[in-house]
Amino acid sequence: MAVTVATWNVNSVKARLPHLLEWLASATPDVVLLQETKCIDAEFPRLELESQGWHLALRGQKTYNGVAVLSRLPIVETVPSLDGDDGESRYIEAKLDNGMRVASIYVPMGQSTDSDRFPFKLNFLDSVYSRSRQLLELEETFVLGGDYNVAPEDEDVFDVSAMEGQVLFHPEERRRYRKLLYLGLTDAYRALNAAPNRYSWWDYRGGAWQRDLGLRIDHLLLSPQAADRLDASGIDKTPRGWEKASDHTPVWCRIS
């Protein structure tokens, strides 16, 4: 059975709930990895989603951060944190009853390269690398999806000269992202889509959406067992054009 896995930074699940429900109904994914849910678990719209057949794994946080897994398949195991997250709600991992493992990841933005949040970001990416190594040893099918806050290559940014050395496109961030690929993970979108200047995030400011000045910073990284079965992937720009939209849009892949 094919499984469609999507990642989406919703930028507040309560504020964006009508958008989320509309997109779930139209896109019909099987697994959705959410970031920036921005609410504690008790305030998550559990009823609205569980009533439609979704199984949930949550790691919330008041006002900031927050990650979740929505799955049509039952969830049999969860890992609710990551070494290196400093207690922030930025990682949740779930094993589904079909044997697939998924994780929703919200990498810190880093604020600026001279901020103390930038080393935290780099350390967090190192922790994702360490967890990836552990998972690869299990030889399972897994997808590590989320808002990585890293644009990997020149073709993933609207203006290389403007972004060079800045957060989201800094050489140290990009090097850590490449390490994940060198480890043996596959970028699901780029594996099947070679065209440049396809983005998943557009700033709210400066007419970035209207001018298509974006970045590709949301990724689905696949284990070799998942990559071998990858048969489609894409970026769904439709929700970014809705009124009061998240500044991110869903990225998806289908694993046969």
Backbone as a ProteinNet text record, in pm:
[ID]
protein_1_A
[PRIMARY]
MAVTVATWNVNSVKARLPHLLEWLASATPDVVLLQETKCIDAEFPRLELESQGWHLALRGQKTYNGVAVLSRLPIVETVPSLDGDDGESRYIEAKLDNGMRVASIYVPMGQSTDSDRFPFKLNFLDSVYSRSRQLLELEETFVLGGDYNVAPEDEDVFDVSAMEGQVLFHPEERRRYRKLLYLGLTDAYRALNAAPNRYSWWDYRGGAWQRDLGLRIDHLLLSPQAADRLDASGIDKTPRGWEKASDHTPVWCRIS
[TERTIARY]
84.4	0	87.8	60.9	135.3	96.5	195.1	173.1	223.2	137.3	176.5	207.6	329.2	375.5	398.7	346.5	363.4	417.8	488.5	532.7	480.2	440.3	384.2	405.3	477.1	484.5	359.7	265.2	134.3	132.5	237.8	244.5	118.1	90.4	-23.3	-137	-150	-252.1	-392.4	-408.6	-541.8	-581.6	-488.2	-517.6	-539	-471	-474.8	-559.6	-640.9	-717.8	-810.4	-885.7	-968.4	-885.3	-767.7	-679.7	-632.4	-594.6	-546.8	-654.9	-775	-884	-917.8	-916.6	-945.4	-839.3	-713	-605.5	-605.5	-630.5	-636.9	-745.3	-858.7	-969.2	-938.5	-866.3	-841.1	-718.7	-613.4	-488.1	-485.1	-563.9	-576.7	-442.4	-355.4	-232	-262.3	-166	-179.3	-110.3	-3.4	72.8	108.6	88.3	123.4	208.4	321.7	414.2	399.7	354.2	328.5	436.6	468.2	559.1	494.7	549.7	499.7	349.5	310.5	170.2	134.9	232.3	219.7	108.9	91.6	-4.5	36.5	-5.2	19.2	-71.1	-37.1	-110.7	-259.1	-291.3	-430.2	-515.1	-451.2	-524.5	-520.3	-453.3	-447.9	-587.6	-627.4	-762.6	-779.4	-763.8	-767.2	-902.2	-1010.4	-1144.3	-1170.7	-1135.4	-1162.4	-1088.1	-971.2	-890.7	-919.4	-930.8	-958.7	-1096	-1190.2	-1323.6	-1321.8	-1214.9	-1200.8	-1104.5	-1071.4	-993.3	-843.3	-796.7	-652.7	-602.9	-490	-417.5	-311.6	-287.9	-203.8	-88.1	24.9	136.8	175.3	179.1	192.9	308.4	372.8	465	448.7	363.6	328.8	409.4	392.9	459.1	378	356.8	276	341.1	265.5	301.1	405.9	504.4	615.8	630.1	700.3	743.7	624.7	642.3	536	540.4	538.8	541.5	436.6	391.3	287.7	298.2	249.4	232.9	85	29.3	-107.2	-95.2	-162.9	-148.9	-282.4	-310.1	-425.7	-401.5	-274.6	-237.6	-218.3	-253.4	-230.5	-83.2	-58.7	75.9	104.4	212	240.6	354.2	428.6	542.9	575.6	614.5	656.1	787.3	865.4	987.1	965.5	941.4	891.8	997.7	1124.1	1225.8	1351.7	1445.7	1572.8	1683.7	1789.4	1905.1	1952.2	1963.7	2007.2	1895.7	1770.4	1660.7	1645	1722.9	1719.6	1578.8	1497.2	1362.6	1260	1301.4	1206.5	1134	1008.9	925.6	951.9	1055.1	1101.6	1115.5	1083.9	1103.1	1003.3	936.7	858.2	865.6	882.5	900.4	790.5	738.1	631.1	656.5	633.6	637.4	494.9	464.6	329.5	313.8	189.3	168.9	204.2	239.9	291.3	443.4	504.4	649.2	725.8	661.5	729	746.5	859.6	886	892.6	832.6	834.5	872	928.7	959.2	923.9	865	837.9	942.5	1014.4	1132.3	1116.6	1141.1	1141.6	1277.7	1365	1500.7	1493.6	1566.2	1566	1609	1549.4	1588.2	1730.3	1765.4	1899.7	1910.3	1801.8	1794	1895.5	2021.9	2128	2256.4	2355.8	2478.3	2557.8	2533.7	2604.7	2519.5	2406.1	2320	2359.1	2330.1	2357.7	2261.9	2159.4	2068.7	2128.8	2229.3	2289.8	2369	2453.6	2516.7	2414.9	2306.3	2200.3	2144.1	2124.9	2076	2173.3	2300.8	2400.4	2406.4	2399.4	2400.7	2276.1	2163.4	2040.3	2052.7	2107.6	2129.3	2225.6	2324.8	2414.9	2337.5	2240.2	2159	2069.8	2017.8	1940.7	2030.2	2152.9	2249.2	2272.7	2293.2	2318	2198.6	2079.1	1959.2	1943.2	1977.3	1968.3	2060.2	2179.3	2271.8	2213.5	2151	2088.5	1977.2	1895.2	1783	1830.8	1936.4	1987.9	2035.2	2085.5	2130.3	2014.2	1892.4	1775.1	1730.1	1778.6	1743.1	1592	1527.6	1383.4	1353.8	1229.7	1180.2	1144.7	1208.3	1173	1180.1	1105.9	1101	1122.3	1224.4	1250.9	1210.6	1093.3	1038.9	1022.9	1025.1	998.9	1054.8	1049.8	1106.4	1250.9	1342.5	1483.9	1548.1	1479.3	1534.1	1672.1	1689.7	1812.5	1774	1820	1809.1	1938.1	1934.4	2058.1	2147.8	2089.7	2170.2	2130	2213.3	2186.9	2048	2005.4	1876	1757.7	1785.6	1679.2	1653.3	1719	1698.5	1669.4	1597.4	1557.4	1672.5	1771.8	1882.5	2004.2	2097.3	2214.4	2297	2316.6	2401.7	2341.1	2209.1	2142.7	2145.7	2146.5	2136.8	2272.5	2375.8	2506.7	2551.9	2582.4	2631.7	2525.7	2399.8	2289.2	2230.7	2156.6	2084.7	1989.8	1966.3	1889.5	1974.9	2088.4	2173.6	2321.7	2349.6	2487.9	2565.6	2694.3	2772.1	2771.6	2772.6	2774.4	2642.5	2531.4	2401.1	2395.3	2437.2	2430.3	2522.7	2637.7	2730	2664.8	2593.4	2527.4	2413.2	2344.3	2240.4	2303	2413.1	2481.3	2528.2	2570.6	2613.6	2501.4	2377.7	2264.2	2249.8	2272	2265.1	2381.6	2501.4	2618.2	2604.1	2526	2501	2420.9	2344	2264.6	2117.9	2080.2	1941.4	1919.3	1795.2	1757.6	1656.7	1683.4	1591	1480.1	1361.9	1254.6	1214.8	1207.2	1166.2	1272.8	1397.2	1501.4	1531.5	1506.4	1533.1	1452.6	1333.2	1244.8	1212.9	1268.4	1236.1	1364.5	1410.6	1538.9	1527.1	1407.3	1392.2	1432.1	1505.7	1545.7	1431.5	1454.7	1364.2	1222.3	1214.7	1087.4	1094.4	1000.9	1015.8	903.7	930.6	830.1	796.6	870.5	849.6	869.1	778.4	786.3	758.6	844.6	828.3	695.4	638	516.7	547.5	671.6	707.8	751	741.3	799.7	737.3	614.5	550	621.8	686.3	767.4	684.7	564	479.3	439.7	393.4	347	461.6	582.6	699.2	777.5	729.1	793.4	938.2	960.1	1092.6	1094.9	1120.7	1109.6	1236.7	1224	1331.6	1272.6	1350.5	1309.2	1379.1	1306	1364.6	1288.8	1183.2	1105.5	1137.5	1176.7	1231	1177.9	1175.5	1146	1268.8	1338.9	1458.7	1425.8	1461.4	1420.3	1536.9	1508.3	1605	1618.1	1724.8	1738.5	1618.2	1560.2	1444.4	1322.8	1310.3	1201.2	1234	1358	1397.9	1381.5	1406.3	1391.3	1247.3	1153	1010.6	947.3	1028.6	976.9	928.4	802.8	755.1	694.1	683.6	635.1	669.2	686.9	708.6	676.7	647.4	614.2	596.9	573.9	541.7	403.7	312	176	165.7	173.8	174.4	35.5	-68	-204.1	-233.1	-203.9	-240	-169.4	-53.1	16.4	-59.6	-142.8	-219.8	-352	-386.6	-511.9	-500.9	-614.3	-616.8	-569.4	-486.6	-430.6	-358.4	-277.1	-206	-83.4	-37.1	96.7	197.2	316.3	419.6	489.6	459.2	508.4	394.2	430.4	330.3	371.5	277	310.9	407.9	495.5	584.8	548.7	540.8	490.5	571.4	559.2	615.2	526.8	533.4	457.3	552.9	535.3	619.5	533	569.2	485.4	497.2
-120.2	0	125	216.1	341.4	429.5	502	593.3	731.5	831.2	969.1	1039.1	1089.4	1158.8	1305.3	1395.7	1538.8	1605.8	1715.3	1799.6	1940.8	2005.8	2140.6	2216.5	2326.3	2420.1	2506.9	2482.3	2548.4	2685.5	2716.7	2848.3	2876.3	2785	2786.5	2699.1	2582.4	2487.7	2538.5	2615.2	2667.2	2778.4	2868.3	2976.1	2923.2	2814	2762	2636	2603.6	2479.3	2469	2572.6	2559.1	2527.2	2587.5	2557.4	2412.7	2368.7	2231.7	2131.8	2151.1	2057.6	2058.1	2175.7	2184.1	2112.1	2132.7	2069.2	1917	1871.2	1726.9	1662.3	1729.6	1674.3	1672.3	1773	1781.3	1701.2	1702.2	1636.6	1489.3	1450.7	1313	1246	1308.2	1241	1131.8	1043.7	938.1	974.8	1051.2	1095.4	1241.3	1323	1465	1500.3	1561.9	1605.9	1756.8	1801.7	1943.8	2005	2130.9	2207.9	2341.4	2400.8	2527.4	2519.7	2415	2403.9	2510.2	2553.8	2669	2653.2	2533	2514	2392.8	2392	2275	2161.6	2039.5	1923.1	1929.2	1983.3	1988.6	2081.2	2173.7	2268.1	2231.1	2122.5	2078.7	2035.7	2066.4	2032.3	1882.2	1807.5	1661.6	1611.5	1665.5	1617.2	1633	1750.5	1776.6	1679.2	1636.7	1547.4	1400.1	1363	1222.9	1181.2	1274.4	1241.6	1210.5	1252.4	1223.6	1106.7	1035.2	913.1	928.5	1043.2	1064	1014.5	945.5	910.2	1016.9	1054.1	1169.4	1133.8	1195.7	1199.3	1345.7	1396	1538.9	1569.5	1679.4	1738.6	1889.2	1941.9	2083.1	2170.1	2299.5	2399.1	2527.1	2592.1	2712.5	2822.1	2876.6	2995.5	2969.5	2883.2	2864.7	2717.7	2697.4	2563.8	2467.4	2343.9	2243.9	2163.8	2029.8	1939.4	1831.2	1773.1	1670.4	1577.7	1455.6	1358.7	1325	1336.8	1292.9	1172.8	1063.9	942.5	872	827.9	742.1	602	566	436.2	448.3	346.7	352.6	374	447.7	474.6	377.7	302.3	197.4	235.1	340.6	378.8	524.4	598.6	737.7	764	853.5	906.5	1057.3	1112	1249.5	1357.8	1324.6	1428.3	1386.9	1479.2	1457.7	1511.2	1434.9	1487.1	1613.7	1721.3	1846.6	1946.3	1909.4	2005.6	2102.3	2083.6	2172.6	2191.3	2086.9	2092.2	2161.8	2213.3	2278.2	2172.4	2198.4	2101.5	2111.4	2039.5	2049.9	1915	1806.6	1674.2	1576.5	1502.7	1387.9	1281.6	1159.1	1046	944.1	884.2	785.8	665.9	547.9	427	385.2	360.2	325.8	174.1	128.9	-16	-89.3	-15.1	-80.5	-94.6	-53.4	-63.7	61.3	155.7	280.3	368.7	436.3	532	671.7	769.5	907.2	999.4	1113.9	1214.5	1351.8	1432.9	1573.2	1657	1737.3	1808.9	1958.4	2037.5	2182.5	2234.8	2251.9	2299.6	2448.4	2492.3	2635.7	2719.6	2836.4	2925.7	2977.7	3011	3060.4	3210.3	3281.8	3428.2	3500.1	3498.6	3558.9	3484.1	3500.5	3422.3	3463.5	3582.8	3625.8	3610.1	3541.7	3516.2	3384.9	3372.1	3245.3	3135.7	3172.5	3072.5	3001.6	3062.8	2999.1	2874	2877.2	2752.3	2647.2	2689.5	2596	2527.3	2605	2547	2442.5	2476.8	2383.6	2257.1	2273.6	2157.5	2071.3	2136.2	2061.4	1977.9	2036.9	1962.4	1845.9	1866.4	1755.8	1644.3	1681.1	1581.2	1504.4	1573.4	1504.9	1404.1	1443.1	1353.2	1228.7	1249.7	1137.1	1043.3	1099.6	1014.6	940.9	1006.6	942.2	820.9	834.2	720.7	603.8	634.7	529.5	460.2	538.3	481.7	397.9	442.2	365.8	227.5	217.4	88	-10.1	41	-44.9	-102.4	-40.5	-83.2	-82.4	21.3	38.8	141.5	140.9	245.7	366.2	480.5	598.4	725.8	826	958.7	1061.5	1143.7	1253.1	1382.4	1432.6	1547.4	1666.8	1784.3	1901.9	2029.1	2131.5	2261.7	2259.9	2236.3	2229.9	2368	2469.9	2605.9	2611.8	2529.5	2529	2515	2607.8	2595	2530.5	2406.4	2331.4	2385.3	2428	2461.2	2597	2647.1	2777.2	2782.4	2672	2671.6	2671.7	2666.1	2663.4	2799.6	2905.5	3040.6	3135.5	3240.3	3334.2	3423	3446.6	3536	3491.7	3424.3	3370.1	3481.8	3590.4	3699.1	3763.4	3773	3832.9	3740.9	3609.8	3512.8	3460.9	3479.2	3420.6	3461.5	3362.7	3388.2	3421.4	3424.9	3455.2	3325.6	3339.9	3223.9	3174	3045.8	2970.6	2928.3	2997.6	2964.2	2972.9	2965.1	2976.8	2848.2	2859.7	2740	2631.5	2670.5	2568.5	2492.2	2560.5	2492.1	2396.6	2445.7	2365.9	2245	2261.5	2149.3	2039.6	2078.9	1978.9	1909.8	1983.5	1919.8	1819.1	1856.8	1764.1	1638.9	1653.6	1537.1	1433.9	1480.4	1388.3	1312.7	1381.2	1315.1	1217.8	1260.1	1172.5	1048.9	1063.2	949.5	840.3	883	786.6	821.8	941.8	985	1052	1051	1106.1	1218.8	1332.4	1445.7	1409.8	1380	1324.8	1419.4	1548.5	1641.8	1651	1673.6	1695.2	1568.5	1452.3	1326.9	1316	1377.1	1363.3	1495.2	1605.1	1736.7	1818.1	1833.5	1900.3	2050.2	2099.3	2241.2	2330	2438.6	2530.3	2623.5	2694.1	2801.4	2751.6	2642.1	2590.1	2598.1	2669.2	2706.3	2648.8	2645.1	2599	2705.5	2816.8	2924.7	3059.2	3152.1	3289.4	3381.7	3478	3574.2	3648.6	3686.7	3769.2	3911.3	3951.4	4091	4110.2	4234.3	4275.8	4212.9	4163.1	4101.7	3978	3905	3790.3	3683.5	3658.4	3556.7	3601.6	3723.8	3774.7	3780.8	3802	3813.5	3682.1	3580.1	3447.4	3455.3	3529.9	3539.7	3446	3319.5	3219.4	3140.5	3042.5	2949.8	2810	2710.5	2571	2524	2528.6	2495.7	2383.6	2331.7	2221.6	2095.2	1990.2	1873.3	1742.7	1641.9	1504.5	1421.4	1374.1	1293.9	1146.8	1063.9	924.3	831.2	726.1	617.9	545.5	468.2	393.1	303.9	244.7	157.1	234.9	361.5	446.2	501.4	541.8	599	498.9	373.1	269.9	259.4	305.7	294	429	533.6	667.4	671.7	709.8	717.9	852.7	945.4	1079.8	1173.7	1301.5	1403.2	1539	1633.7	1766.1	1868.2	1991	2101.6	2151.8	2155.6	2202.8	2349.7	2439.1	2582.2	2637.7	2561.1	2613.8	2677.4	2611.5	2672.3	2804.4	2827.4	2954.3	3072	3046.8	3153.9	3184.3	3106	3129.9	3251.3	3308.1	3422.6	3380.1	3464.2	3436.8	3302.7	3279.4	3152.8	3146.4	3025.1	3005.6	3055.9	3094.6	3136.6	3017.4	2895.4	2772.5	2704.3	2613.9	2535.4	2388.8	2295.1	2152.9	2100	2012	1934.3	1787.5	1708.1	1570.9	1473.3	1346.2	1240.2	1117.2	1032.4	906.6	789.7	699.6	580.8	459.9	385.7	274.1	153.7
0	0	0	-89.6	-94	24.4	75.8	188.1	147.5	157.3	130.4	262.1	272.4	392.6	356.6	438.2	414.4	539.2	518.2	628.6	605.9	715.8	704.9	835.3	827.7	938.9	930.9	1021.3	1012.2	1079.2	1159	1222.9	1305.3	1400	1493.1	1441.3	1502.4	1457.5	1488.4	1595.4	1626.6	1530	1499.9	1405.4	1264.5	1231.3	1095.9	1082.6	1184.5	1181	1059.7	1022.9	901.9	777.8	764.9	651.9	658	776.5	791.2	753.4	803.6	773.6	624.9	564.6	421	340.5	378.4	303.2	322.7	443	467.3	381.5	368.6	290.4	141.8	93.1	-50.6	-93	-11.7	-49.3	-10.1	88.5	139.1	168	245.5	285.1	387.9	406	506.6	637.9	628.2	745.1	724.8	829	821.6	942.6	915.8	1018.8	1033	1148.8	1171	1258.1	1229.2	1313.4	1349.8	1454.4	1509.8	1538.9	1610	1651.2	1754.5	1833.5	1924.2	2027.5	2080.1	2188.1	2270	2395.5	2479.1	2432.7	2470.5	2422.1	2457.7	2575	2618.8	2532.9	2461.7	2377.7	2229.8	2196.3	2057.3	2012	1887.9	1840.6	1815.5	1921.9	1913.7	1863.3	1917.7	1881.9	1732.4	1677.7	1536	1444.8	1487.5	1403.9	1431.4	1557.2	1589.9	1539	1536.1	1485.9	1336.2	1268.4	1125.8	1100.2	1206.3	1190.7	1203	1249.8	1263.7	1398.7	1396.9	1519	1540.9	1667.5	1696.7	1789.6	1764.2	1857.8	1872.5	1994.7	2017.7	2112.5	2084.8	2181.5	2171.6	2256.1	2248.1	2341	2320.6	2403.7	2393.3	2504.3	2504.5	2421.9	2327.1	2248.1	2140.7	2168.7	2075.8	2035.5	1925.5	1884.1	1873.9	1914.6	1908.1	1780	1794.6	1680.4	1700.6	1589.2	1596.2	1477.1	1496.6	1388.9	1379.6	1260.4	1230.6	1138.2	1173.3	1093.2	1078	954.5	931	985.8	999.8	1054.2	1205.3	1280.9	1425.7	1458.9	1565.4	1614.7	1729	1716.6	1815	1909.2	1876.9	1961.2	1934.5	2037.2	2018.7	2090.9	2033.4	2096.8	2105.2	2224.3	2234.3	2246.9	2227.5	2242	2167.9	2163.3	2095.2	2184.1	2202.1	2274.6	2203.9	2279.7	2219.2	2197.5	2232.9	2212.2	2329.6	2436.2	2553.5	2609	2598.2	2653.9	2567	2452.2	2362.1	2278.7	2246.5	2174.4	2024.8	1981.2	1843.5	1773.7	1841.8	1780.8	1840.5	1753.1	1797.9	1689	1733.4	1643.2	1671.5	1568.2	1584.8	1494.4	1549.4	1467.9	1440.1	1312.7	1270.3	1266.1	1263.6	1271.6	1142.7	1037.2	915.4	918.6	1031.1	1045.9	1009.1	941.7	905.1	1028.4	1033.4	1140.8	1079.1	1145.6	1096.8	1212.4	1178.7	1280.4	1226.6	1313.4	1282.3	1353.4	1276.4	1325.7	1298.8	1401.8	1385.2	1430.1	1334.4	1362.2	1398.4	1501.8	1534.5	1414.7	1403.4	1293.9	1312.9	1437.2	1465.4	1481.6	1453.3	1465.8	1378.3	1416.3	1335.9	1366.1	1279.5	1295.9	1419.3	1473.7	1594.1	1719.5	1707.7	1822.2	1889.3	2020.4	2087.2	2040.9	1966.6	1911.2	1789.7	1729.3	1612.2	1649.9	1753.1	1796.6	1839.4	1900.7	1937.9	1814.5	1708.4	1583.9	1529.4	1526.9	1474.5	1560.5	1691.9	1781.2	1761.1	1735.9	1712.3	1584.5	1480.8	1356.1	1378.7	1464.3	1499.5	1569.2	1651.6	1720.9	1623.4	1522.6	1418.1	1346.3	1320.9	1257.1	1343.4	1473	1563.2	1568.3	1574.9	1577.3	1444.2	1335.1	1204.2	1197.3	1251.7	1253.9	1332.3	1445.4	1526	1448.2	1380.1	1305.8	1188	1122.3	1008.8	1052.2	1173.9	1224.1	1240.1	1255.5	1269.3	1135.2	1025.7	889.7	867.7	918.9	902.4	793.7	748.6	660.6	746.6	720.3	799.6	716.4	764.4	703	813.3	798.7	891.5	822.3	857	786.6	876.6	815.6	895.7	837.3	920.3	889.1	937.2	843.9	878.9	887.9	840.5	841	775.1	672.2	593.1	446.1	364.8	219.3	170.6	120.6	97.7	-12.8	-125	-241.4	-299.2	-392.5	-453.6	-516.6	-578.4	-646.4	-550.9	-419.2	-319.2	-257.5	-309.3	-258	-373.6	-344	-450	-494.6	-406.3	-440.2	-359.8	-424.8	-355.4	-293.1	-365.9	-315.8	-192.1	-187.3	-71.4	49.9	26	135.1	182.9	107	139.5	279.1	361.9	496.8	598.5	556.5	647.3	704.3	815.2	866	757.7	757.2	659	538.8	517.7	403.7	440.9	568.2	615.3	583.3	548.9	513.7	620.8	748.5	854.4	861.9	836.9	833	713.2	600.7	477.9	487.1	551.6	569.3	653.5	756.1	840.6	766.6	682.1	600.5	504.4	441.7	350.7	422.9	549	625.5	635.3	647.1	652.6	521	411	280.4	262.4	304	292.5	380.7	487.8	576.5	506.7	404.6	329.4	318.3	365.7	353.1	218	173.1	42.9	60.7	-1.2	-4.8	-104.2	-51.4	-134.7	-246.9	-218.6	-323	-431.9	-392.4	-491.9	-571	-514.7	-585.7	-714.4	-717.3	-832.3	-901	-848.7	-903.8	-918.4	-1041.2	-1065.6	-1088.9	-1115.4	-1150.4	-1032.8	-1059.7	-951.7	-912.7	-802	-758.4	-734.4	-661.4	-611.5	-459.7	-398.5	-258.7	-172.1	-40.5	55.9	159.5	158.1	255.1	186.7	220.8	171.3	289.4	311.9	420.2	404.3	517.3	512.4	464	476.4	448.7	303.6	258.5	131.4	7.8	20.9	-94.3	-144.6	-52.2	-93.1	-164.1	-114.2	-178.2	-318.4	-329.7	-458.2	-560.7	-514.3	-603.3	-614.7	-546.7	-545.1	-498.4	-391.1	-329.7	-209.4	-234	-129.8	-106.7	-18.4	13.7	25.8	-10	14.2	141.4	252.2	382.8	453.7	392.7	449.8	370.9	441.1	372.6	430.1	345.5	384.5	349.8	451.3	431.1	454.4	358.2	356.3	384	460	474.7	341.3	321.7	196	167.9	272.3	253.2	203.6	246.3	197.2	58.9	38.3	-90.3	-203.8	-176	-279.4	-327.9	-247.5	-280.7	-311.4	-320.3	-351.4	-495.7	-516.4	-654.6	-691	-595.4	-628.1	-513	-544.5	-441.4	-499.6	-412.2	-462.3	-351.3	-392.9	-303.6	-343.1	-248.9	-276.1	-235.5	-333	-304.4	-272.1	-297.2	-285.3	-149.5	-36.1	92.9	121	60.8	87.2	27.9	-69.2	-131.6	-62.5	38.8	110.2	201.5	235.9	326.9	464.9	527.6	660.6	663.1	561.3	545.6	635.4	661.9	716.2	613.2	661.2	566.9	501.8	547.1	484.7	408.9	320.7	248	254.6	235.6	252.7	145.8	191.9	106.9	128.2	22	35.5	-48.8	-12.5	-94.6	-82.2	-183.7	-180.6	-187.9	-93.1	-83.2	-112.8	-215.8	-261.6	-169.4
[MASK]
++++++++++++++++++++++++++++++++++++++++++++++++++++++++++++++++++++++++++++++++++++++++++++++++++++++++++++++++++++++++++++++++++++++++++++++++++++++++++++++++++++++++++++++++++++++++++++++++++++++++++++++++++++++++++++++++++++++++++++++++++++++++++++++++

